[in-house]
Amino acid sequence: MRLKNKTATILIAEGYHDHEFWYPYYRFREEGAKVTVAAPTAGTVYGEGRNGKDGLPAEADIAISELPSTLPDILFLPGGIYGPLELRAIPEVQAYVKRCMDANILVCAICHAPWILTAAGVVKGRKIACPRDMQWDITGAGGIYSTEPAVLDGNLLSAHYYGNLPEMFQLLFQGLH
């Protein structure tokens, strides 16, 4: 249990990518971490399916505005399109991500979740793996776009898409202090 006595917070909003939420959620739990799921409001959040909101729903334990002042050991940001678009526009999310980065918490972002990182102002000088259509967002914010499947740059871990979750988690275990 590599994550025993560790905490992980996963931030989601309507339109999160199912695989990019559920895979980390269960990996964290099986490795012994206490997982908290936060969303704009507590309750049911629907994933991004092929036809809109037909993915597997998740339950948010807490509203983002009610996150405790104690930071987790890991902050995970699943991708999708609509979930990250909503989260990046929320000032509390931007502040929370920046606070985690500044506190050297391991922050993980996959697929289009780096949009949240750019809104939080934390990509400058950082190497980021993400889909090709986001390379201009990353470079425009001062980051370094990477075509690698997954990249660990200090306390920032990123990956292209759900097919790279195994590589991402190998780096995640290396990145924990």
Contact map, one row per residue, 1 for C-alpha under 8 A:
111100000000000000000000000001110000000000000000000000000000000000000000000000000000000000000000000000000000000000000000000000000000000000000000000000000000000000000000000000000
111100000000000000000000000000110000000000000000000000000000000000000000000000000000000000000000000000000000000000000000000000000000000000000000000000000000000000000000000010000
111111100000000000000000000100111000000000000000000000000000000000000000000000000000000000000000000000000000000000000000000000000000000000000000000000000000000000000000000000000
111111000000000000000000000000111000000000000000000000000000000000000000000000000000000000000000000000000000000000000000000000000000000000000000000000000000000000000000000000000
001111100000000000000000000000011100000000000000000000000000000000000000000000000000000000000000000000000000000000000000000000000000000000000000000000000000000000000000000000000
001111110000000000000000000000011100000000000000000000000000000000000001100000000000000000000000000000000000000000000000000000000000000000000000000000000000000000000000000000000
001011111000000000000000000000001111000000000000000000000000000000000001110000000000000000000000000000000000000000000000000000000000000000000000000000000000000000000000000000000
000001111100000000000000000100001111000000000000000000000000000000000001111100000000000000000000000000000000000000000000000000000000000000000000000000000000000000000000000000000
000000111110000000000000000000000011110000000000000000000000000000000001011100000000000000000000000000000000000000000000000000000000000000000000000000000000000000000000000000000
000000011111000000001000100000000011110000000000000000000000000000000000001111000000000000000000000000000000000000000000000000000000000000000000000000000000000000000000000000000
000000001111100000000000000000000000111000000000000000000000000100000000001111000000000000000000000000000000000000000000000000000000000000000000000000000000000000000000000000000
000000000111110100000000000000000000111100001000000000000001000000000000000011000011001000000000000000000000000000000000000000000000000000000000000000000000000000000000000000000
000000000011111100000000000000000000001100001100000000000000000000000000000000000111011000000000000000000000000000000000000000000000000000000000000000000000000000000000000000000
000000000001111100000000000000000000000000001111000000000000000000000000000000000110010000000000000000000000000000000000000000000000000000000000000000000000000000000000000000000
000000000000111110000000000000000000000000000111100110000000000000000000000000011110000000000000000000000000000000000000000000000000000000000000000000000000000000000000000000000
000000000001111111011000000000000000000000000111000000000000000000000000000001111111000000000000000000000000000000000000000000000000000000000000000000000000000000000000000000000
000000000000001111111000000000000000000000000011100000000000000000000000000001111010000000000000000000000000000000000000000000000000000000000000000000000000000000000000000000000
000000000000000111111100000000000000000000000011100000110000000000000000000000000000000000000000000000000000000000000000000000000000000000000000000000000000000000000000000000000
000000000000000011111110000000000000000000000000000000000000000000000000000000000000000000000000000000000000000000000000000000000000000000000000000000000000000001000000000000000
000000000000000111111111000000000000000000000000000000000000000000000000000001110000000000000000000000000000010000000000000000000000000000000000000000000000000011001000000000000
000000000100000111111111100000000000000000000000000000000000000000000000000001000000000000000000000000000000000000000000000000000000000000000000000000000000000000000000000000000
000000000000000001111111110000000000000000000000000000000000000000000000000000000000000000000000000000000000000000000000000000000000000000000000000000000000000000000000000000000
000000000000000000111111111000000000000000000000000000000000000000000000000000000000000000000000000000000000000000000000000000000000000000000000000000000000000000001000000000000
000000000000000000011111111100000000000000000000000000000000000000000000000000000000000000000000000000000000000000000000000000000000000000000000000000000000000000000000000000000
000000000100000000001111111110000010000000000000000000000000000000000000000000000000000000000000000000000000000000000000000000000000000000000000000000000000000000000000000000000
000000000000000000000111111111000000000000000000000000000000000000000000000000000000000000000000000000000000000000000000000000000000000000000000000000000000000000000000000000000
000000000000000000000011111111100000000000000000000000000000000000000000000000000000000000000000000000000000000000000000000000000000000000000000000000000000000000000000000000000
001000010000000000000001111111111110000000000000000000000000000000000000000000000000000000000000000000000000000000000000000000000000000000000000000000000000000000000000000000000
000000000000000000000000111111111110000000000000000000000000000000000000000000000000000000000000000000000000000000000000000000000000000000000000000000000000000000000000000000000
100000000000000000000000011111111000000000000000000000000000000000000000000000000000000000000000000000000000000000000000000000000000000000000000000000000000000000000000000000000
111100000000000000000000001111111000000000000000000000000000000000000000000000000000000000000000000000000000000000000000000000000000000000000000000000000000000000000000000000000
111111000000000000000000000111111100000000000000000000000000000000000000000000000000000000000000000000000000000000000000000000000000000000000000000000000000000000000000000000000
001111110000000000000000000111111110000000000000000000000000000000000000000000000000000000000000000000000000000000000000000000000000000000000000000000000000000000000000000000000
000011110000000000000000000110011111000000000000000000000000000000000000000000000000000000000000000000000000000000000000000000000000000000000000000000000000000000000000000000000
000000111100000000000000100110001111100000000000000000000000000000000000000000000000000000000000000000000000000000000000000000000000000000000000000000000000000000000000000000000
000000111100000000000000000000000111110000000000000000000001110000000000000000000000000000000000000000000000000000000000000000000000000000000000000000000000000000000000000000000
000000001111000000000000000000000011111000000000000000000011110000000000000000000000000000000000000000000000000000000000000000000000000000000000000000000000000000000000000000000
000000001111000000000000000000000001111111000000000000000001111100100000000000000000000000000000000000000000000000000000000000000000000000000000000000000000000000000000000000000
000000000011100000000000000000000000111111001000000000000001011100000000000000000000000000000000000000000000000000000000000000000000000000000000000000000000000000000000000000000
000000000001100000000000000000000000011111000000000000000000001110000000000000000000001000000000000000000000000000000000000000000000000000000000000000000000000000000000000000000
000000000000000000000000000000000000011111100000000000000001011100000000000000000000000000000000000000000000000000000000000000000000000000000000000000000000000000000000000000000
000000000000000000000000000000000000011111110000000000000011111000000000000000000000000000000000000000000000000000000000000000000000000000000000000000000000000000000000000000000
000000000000000000000000000000000000000011111000000000000011110000000000000000000000000000000000000000000000000000000000000000000000000000000000000000000000000000000000000000000
000000000000000000000000000000000000000001111100000000001111000000000000000000000000000000000000000000000000000000000000000000000000000000000000000000000000000000000000000000000
000000000001110000000000000000000000001000111110000000001111000000000000000000000000000000000000000000000000000000000000000000000000000000000000000000000000000000000000000000000
000000000000111100000000000000000000000000011111000011111100000000000000000000000000000000000000000000000000000000000000000000000000000000000000000000000000000000000000000000000
000000000000011111000000000000000000000000001111100011111100000000000000000000000000000000000000000000000000000000000000000000000000000000000000000000000000000000000000000000000
000000000000011111000000000000000000000000000111111111100000000000000000000000011100000000000000000000000000000000000000000000000000000000000000000000000000000000000000000000000
000000000000001011000000000000000000000000000011111111110000000000000000000000000000000000000000000000000000000000000000000000000000000000000000000000000000000000000000000000000
000000000000000000000000000000000000000000000001111101100000000000000000000000000000000000000000000000000000000000000000000000000000000000000000000000000000000000000000000000000
000000000000000000000000000000000000000000000001111111000000000000000000000000000000000000000000000000000000000000000000000000000000000000000000000000000000000000000000000000000
000000000000001000000000000000000000000000000001111111100000000000000000000000000000000000000000000000000000000000000000000000000000000000000000000000000000000000000000000000000
000000000000001000000000000000000000000000000111101111100000000000000000000000000000000000000000000000000000000000000000000000000000000000000000000000000000000000000000000000000
000000000000000000000000000000000000000000000111111111110000000000000000000000000000000000000000000000000000000000000000000000000000000000000000000000000000000000000000000000000
000000000000000001000000000000000000000000000111110111111000000000000000000000000000000000000000000000000000000000000000000000000000000000000000000000000000000000000000000000000
000000000000000001000000000000000000000000000110100001111100000000000000000000000000000000000000000000000000000000000000000000000000000000000000000000000000000000000000000000000
000000000000000000000000000000000000000000011110000000111110000000000000000000000000000000000000000000000000000000000000000000000000000000000000000000000000000000000000000000000
000000000000000000000000000000000000000000011110000000011111000000000000000000000000000000000000000000000000000000000000000000000000000000000000000000000000000000000000000000000
000000000000000000000000000000000000100001111000000000001111100000000000000000000000000000000000000000000000000000000000000000000000000000000000000000000000000000000000000000000
000000000001000000000000000000000001111011111000000000000111111000000000000000000000000000000000000000000000000000000000000000000000000000000000000000000000000000000000000000000
000000000000000000000000000000000001110001100000000000000011111000000000000000000000000000000000000000000000000000000000000000000000000000000000000000000000000000000000000000000
000000000000000000000000000000000001111011100000000000000001111101100000000000000000000000000000000000000000000000000000000000000000000000000000000000000000000000000000000000000
000000000000000000000000000000000000011111000000000000000001111111100000000000000000000000000000000000000000000000000000000000000000000000000000000000000000000000000000000000000
000000000010000000000000000000000000011110000000000000000000011111100000000000000000000000011000000000000000000000000000000000000000000000000000000000000000000000000000000000000
000000000000000000000000000000000000000100000000000000000000001111100000000000000000000000010000000000000000000000000000000000000000000000000000000000000000000000000000000000000
000000000000000000000000000000000000000000000000000000000000011111110000000000000000000000000000000000000000000000000000000000000000000000000000000000000000000000000000000000000
000000000000000000000000000000000000010000000000000000000000011111111000000000000000000000000000000000000000000000000000000000000000000000000000000000000000000000000000000000000
000000000000000000000000000000000000000000000000000000000000000001111110000000000000000000000000000000000000000000000000000000000000000000000000000000000000000000000000000000000
000000000000000000000000000000000000000000000000000000000000000000111110000000000000000000000000000000000000000000000000000000000000000000000000000000000000000000000000000000000
000000000000000000000000000000000000000000000000000000000000000000011111000000000000000000000000000000000000000000000000000000000000000000000000000000000000000000000000000000000
000000000000000000000000000000000000000000000000000000000000000000011111100000000000000000000000000100001000000000000000000000000000000000000000000000000000000000000000000000000
000001111000000000000000000000000000000000000000000000000000000000000111111000000000000000000000000000001000000000000000000000000000000000000000000000000000000000000000000000000
000001110000000000000000000000000000000000000000000000000000000000000011111000000000000000000000000000001100000000000000000000000000000000000000000000000000000000000000000000000
000000111000000000000000000000000000000000000000000000000000000000000001111100000000000000000000000000001111000000000000000000000000000000000000000000000000000000000000000000000
000000011110000000000000000000000000000000000000000000000000000000000001111110000000000000000000000100001111000000000000000000000000000000000000000000000000000000000000000000000
000000011110000000000000000000000000000000000000000000000000000000000000011111000000000000000000000000000011100000000000000000000000000000000000000000000000000000000000000000000
000000000111000000000000000000000000000000000000000000000000000000000000001111100000000000000000000000000011110010000000000000000000000000000000000000000000000000000000000000000
000000000111000110011000000000000000000000000000000000000000000000000000000111110001000000000000000000000000111110000000000000000000000000000000000000000000000000000000000000000
000000000000000110010000000000000000000000000000000000000000000000000000000011111011000000000000000000000000111110000000000000000000000000000000000000000000000010000000000000000
000000000000001110010000000000000000000000000001000000000000000000000000000001111111000000000000000000000000001110000000000000000000000000000000000000000000000000000000000000000
000000000000001110000000000000000000000000000001000000000000000000000000000000111111100000000000000000000000000100000000000000000000000000000000000000000000000000000000000000000
000000000000111100000000000000000000000000000001000000000000000000000000000000011111110000000000000000000000000000000000000000000000000000000000000000000000000000000000000000000
000000000001111110000000000000000000000000000000000000000000000000000000000000111111111000000000000000000000000000000000000000000000000000000000000000000000000000000000000000000
000000000001100100000000000000000000000000000000000000000000000000000000000001111111111100000000000000000000000110110000000000000000000000000000000000000000000000000000000000000
000000000000000000000000000000000000000000000000000000000000000000000000000000001111111110000000000000000000000000110000000000000000000000000000000000000000000000000000000000000
000000000000110000000000000000000000000000000000000000000000000000000000000000000111111111000000000000000000000000000000000000000000000000000000000000000000000000000000000000000
000000000001100000000000000000000000000100000000000000000000000000000000000000000011111111001000000000000000000000010000000000000000000000000000000000000000000000000000000000000
000000000000000000000000000000000000000000000000000000000000000000000000000000000001111111101100000000000000000000111011000000000000000000000000000000000000000000000000000000000
000000000000000000000000000000000000000000000000000000000000000000000000000000000000111111101100000000000000000000000010000000000000000000000000000000000000000000000000000000000
000000000000000000000000000000000000000000000000000000000000000000000000000000000000011111111100000000000000000000000000000000000000000000000000000000000000000000000000000000000
000000000000000000000000000000000000000000000000000000000000000000000000000000000000000111111110000000000000000000000000000000000000000000000000000000000000000000000000000000000
000000000000000000000000000000000000000000000000000000000000000110000000000000000000000001111111000000000000000000000000000000000000000000000000000000000000000000000000000000000
000000000000000000000000000000000000000000000000000000000000000100000000000000000000001111111111100000000000000000010001000000000000000000000000000000000000000000000000000000000
000000000000000000000000000000000000000000000000000000000000000000000000000000000000000111111111110000000000000000011011000000000000000000000000000000000000000000000000000000000
000000000000000000000000000000000000000000000000000000000000000000000000000000000000000000111111111000000000000000000001000000000000000000000000000000000000000000000000000000000
000000000000000000000000000000000000000000000000000000000000000000000000000000000000000000011111111100000000000000000000000000000000000000000000000000000000000000000000000000000
000000000000000000000000000000000000000000000000000000000000000000000000000000000000000000001111111110000010000000001001000000000000000000000000000000000000000000000000000000000
000000000000000000000000000000000000000000000000000000000000000000000000000000000000000000000111111111000000000000000001110000000000000000000000000000000000000000000000000000000
000000000000000000000000000000000000000000000000000000000000000000000000000000000000000000000011111111100000000000000000000000000000000000000000000000000000000000000000000000000
000000000000000000000000000000000000000000000000000000000000000000000010001000000000000000000001111111111110000000000000000000000000000000000000000000000000000000000000000000000
000000000000000000000000000000000000000000000000000000000000000000000000000000000000000000000000111111111110000000000000010000000000000000000000000000000011000000000000000000000
000000000000000000000000000000000000000000000000000000000000000000000000000000000000000000000000011111111000000000000000000000000000000000000000000000000000000000000000000000000
000000000000000000000000000000000000000000000000000000000000000000000000000000000000000000000000001111111000000000000000000000000000000000000000000000000000000000000000000000000
000000000000000000000000000000000000000000000000000000000000000000000000000000000000000000000000000111111100000000000000000000000000000000000000000000000010000000000000000000000
000000000000000000000000000000000000000000000000000000000000000000000011111000000000000000000000000111111110000000000000000000000000000000000000000000000010000000000000000000000
000000000000000000000000000000000000000000000000000000000000000000000000111000000000000000000000000110011111000000000000000000000000000000000000000000000011100000000000000000110
000000000000000000000000000000000000000000000000000000000000000000000000011110000000000000000000100110001111100000000000000000000000000000000000000000000011100000000000000000000
000000000000000000000000000000000000000000000000000000000000000000000000011110000000000000000000000000000111110000000000000000000000000000000000000000000001110000000000000000000
000000000000000000000000000000000000000000000000000000000000000000000000000111100000000000000000000000000011111111000000000000000000000000000000000000000001111000000000000000000
000000000000000000010000000000000000000000000000000000000000000000000000000011100000000000000000000000000001111111000000000000001100000000000000000000000000011111000000000000000
000000000000000000000000000000000000000000000000000000000000000000000000000001110000000000000000000000000000111111000000000000000110000000000000000000000000011111000000000000000
000000000000000000000000000000000000000000000000000000000000000000000000000001111001000000000000000000000000111111100000000000000110010000000000000000000000000000000000000000000
000000000000000000000000000000000000000000000000000000000000000000000000000011110001000000000000000000000000111111111000000000000000000000000000000000000000000000000000000000000
000000000000000000000000000000000000000000000000000000000000000000000000000000000000000000000000000000000000111111111100000000010100000001000000000000000000010000000000000000000
000000000000000000000000000000000000000000000000000000000000000000000000000000000001100100000000000000000000000111111110000000000000000010000000000000000000000000000000000000000
000000000000000000000000000000000000000000000000000000000000000000000000000000000001101100001100000000000000000011111111000000000000000000000000000000000000000000000000000000000
000000000000000000000000000000000000000000000000000000000000000000000000000000000000000100000100100000000000000011111111111000000000000000000000000000000000000000000000000000000
000000000000000000000000000000000000000000000000000000000000000000000000000000000000000000000000000000000000000001111111111000000000000011001000000000000000000000000000000000000
000000000000000000000000000000000000000000000000000000000000000000000000000000000000000110000100000000000000000000111111110000000000000000000000000000000000000000000000000000000
000000000000000000000000000000000000000000000000000000000000000000000000000000000000000100001110110000000000000000011111110000000000000000000000000000000000000000000000000000000
000000000000000000000000000000000000000000000000000000000000000000000000000000000000000000000000010000000000000000001111111100000000000000001000000000000000000000000000000000000
000000000000000000000000000000000000000000000000000000000000000000000000000000000000000000000000010010000000000000001111111100000000000000000000000000000000000000000000000000000
000000000000000000000000000000000000000000000000000000000000000000000000000000000000000000000000000000000000000000001100111111110000000001001110000000000000000000000000000000000
000000000000000000000000000000000000000000000000000000000000000000000000000000000000000000000000000000000000000000000000111111000000000000001111000000000000000000000000000000000
000000000000000000000000000000000000000000000000000000000000000000000000000000000000000000000000000000000000000000000000001111100000000000000111000000000000000000000000000000000
000000000000000000000000000000000000000000000000000000000000000000000000000000000000000000000000000000000000000000000000001111110000000000000111000000001001000000000000000000000
000000000000000000000000000000000000000000000000000000000000000000000000000000000000000000000000000000000000000000000000001011111000000000000011110000111000000000000000000000000
000000000000000000000000000000000000000000000000000000000000000000000000000000000000000000000000000000000000000001000000001001111100000001000011110000101000111000000000000000000
000000000000000000000000000000000000000000000000000000000000000000000000000000000000000000000000000000000000010000000000000000111110000000000000111111100000011100000000000000000
000000000000000000000000000000000000000000000000000000000000000000000000000000000000000000000000000000000000011101000000000000011111011000000000111000000000011110000000000000000
000000000000000000000000000000000000000000000000000000000000000000000000000000000000000000000000000000000000001100000000000000001111111000000000000000000000000110000000000000000
000000000000000000000000000000000000000000000000000000000000000000000000000000000000000000000000000000000000000000000000000000000111111000000000001000000000000000000000000000000
000000000000000000000000000000000000000000000000000000000000000000000000000000000000000000000000000000000000000000000000000000000011111100000000000000000000000000000000000000000
000000000000000000000000000000000000000000000000000000000000000000000000000000000000000000000000000000000000000100000000000000000111111111000000000000000000000000000000000000000
000000000000000000000000000000000000000000000000000000000000000000000000000000000000000000000000000000000000000000000000000000000111111111100000100000000000000000000000000000000
000000000000000000000000000000000000000000000000000000000000000000000000000000000000000000000000000000000000000000000000000000000000111111110000000000000000000000000000000000000
000000000000000000000000000000000000000000000000000000000000000000000000000000000000000000000000000000000000000000100100000000000000011111111000000000000000000000000000000000000
000000000000000000000000000000000000000000000000000000000000000000000000000000000000000000000000000000000000000001000100001000010000011111111111100000000000000000000000000000000
000000000000000000000000000000000000000000000000000000000000000000000000000000000000000000000000000000000000000000000000000000000000001111111111100000000000000000000000000000000
000000000000000000000000000000000000000000000000000000000000000000000000000000000000000000000000000000000000000000000000000000000000000111111110000000000000000000000000000000000
000000000000000000000000000000000000000000000000000000000000000000000000000000000000000000000000000000000000000000000100101100000000000011111110000000000000000000000000000000000
000000000000000000000000000000000000000000000000000000000000000000000000000000000000000000000000000000000000000000000000001111000000000001111111000000000000000000000000000000000
000000000000000000000000000000000000000000000000000000000000000000000000000000000000000000000000000000000000000000000000001111110000000001111111100000000000000000000000000000000
000000000000000000000000000000000000000000000000000000000000000000000000000000000000000000000000000000000000000000000000000111110000000001100111110000000000000000000000000000000
000000000000000000000000000000000000000000000000000000000000000000000000000000000000000000000000000000000000000000000000000000111100001001100011111000000000000000000000000000000
000000000000000000000000000000000000000000000000000000000000000000000000000000000000000000000000000000000000000000000000000000111100000000000001111100100000000000000000000000000
000000000000000000000000000000000000000000000000000000000000000000000000000000000000000000000000000000000000000000000000000000001101000000000000111110000000000100000000000000000
000000000000000000000000000000000000000000000000000000000000000000000000000000000000000000000000000000000000000000000000000000001000000000000000011111100000001100000000000000000
000000000000000000000000000000000000000000000000000000000000000000000000000000000000000000000000000000000000000000000000000000001000000000000000001111100000001110010011000000000
000000000000000000000000000000000000000000000000000000000000000000000000000000000000000000000000000000000000000000000000000000001000000000000000000111110000111100010011001000000
000000000000000000000000000000000000000000000000000000000000000000000000000000000000000000000000000000000000000000000000000000111000000000000000010111111000111000000001001000000
000000000000000000000000000000000000000000000000000000000000000000000000000000000000000000000000000000000000000000000000000000100000000000000000000001111111110000000000001100100
000000000000000000000000000000000000000000000000000000000000000000000000000000000000000000000000000000000000000000000000000001110000000000000000000000111111100000000000000000000
000000000000000000000000000000000000000000000000000000000000000000000000000000000000000000000000000000000000000000000000000000000000000000000000000000011111100000000000000000100
000000000000000000000000000000000000000000000000000000000000000000000000000000000000000000000000000010011110000000000000000000000000000000000000000000011111100000000000000000100
000000000000000000000000000000000000000000000000000000000000000000000000000000000000000000000000000010000111100000000000000001000000000000000000000000011111110000000000000000000
000000000000000000000000000000000000000000000000000000000000000000000000000000000000000000000000000000000111100000000000000000010000000000000000000001111111111000000001001100000
000000000000000000000000000000000000000000000000000000000000000000000000000000000000000000000000000000000001111001000000000000011100000000000000000001110001111100000001000000000
000000000000000000000000000000000000000000000000000000000000000000000000000000000000000000000000000000000000111000000000000000011100000000000000000111100000111110011001000000000
000000000000000000000000000000000000000000000000000000000000000000000000000000000000000000000000000000000000011000000000000000001110000000000000001111000000011111010000000000000
000000000000000000010000000000000000000000000000000000000000000000000000000000100000000000000000000000000000011000000000000000000110000000000000000010000000001111111000000000000
000000000000000000110000000000000000000000000000000000000000000000000000000000000000000000000000000000000000011000000000000000000000000000000000000000000000000111111000000000000
000000000000000000000000000000000000000000000000000000000000000000000000000000000000000000000000000000000000000000000000000000000000000000000000000000000000000011111100000000000
000000000000000000000000000000000000000000000000000000000000000000000000000000000000000000000000000000000000000000000000000000000000000000000000000011000000001111111111000000000
000000000000000000010010000000000000000000000000000000000000000000000000000000000000000000000000000000000000000000000000000000000000000000000000000000000000001011111111100000000
000000000000000000000000000000000000000000000000000000000000000000000000000000000000000000000000000000000000000000000000000000000000000000000000000000000000000000111111110000000
000000000000000000000000000000000000000000000000000000000000000000000000000000000000000000000000000000000000000000000000000000000000000000000000000011000000000000011111111000000
000000000000000000000000000000000000000000000000000000000000000000000000000000000000000000000000000000000000000000000000000000000000000000000000000011100000111000011111111100000
000000000000000000000000000000000000000000000000000000000000000000000000000000000000000000000000000000000000000000000000000000000000000000000000000000000000000000001111111110000
000000000000000000000000000000000000000000000000000000000000000000000000000000000000000000000000000000000000000000000000000000000000000000000000000000000000000000000111111111000
000000000000000000000000000000000000000000000000000000000000000000000000000000000000000000000000000000000000000000000000000000000000000000000000000001110000100000000011111111100
000000000000000000000000000000000000000000000000000000000000000000000000000000000000000000000000000000000000000000000000000000000000000000000000000000010000100000000001111111110
010000000000000000000000000000000000000000000000000000000000000000000000000000000000000000000000000000000000000000000000000000000000000000000000000000000000000000000000111111110
000000000000000000000000000000000000000000000000000000000000000000000000000000000000000000000000000000000000000000000000000000000000000000000000000000000000000000000000011111110
000000000000000000000000000000000000000000000000000000000000000000000000000000000000000000000000000000000100000000000000000000000000000000000000000000010110000000000000001111111
000000000000000000000000000000000000000000000000000000000000000000000000000000000000000000000000000000000100000000000000000000000000000000000000000000000000000000000000000111111
000000000000000000000000000000000000000000000000000000000000000000000000000000000000000000000000000000000000000000000000000000000000000000000000000000000000000000000000000000111
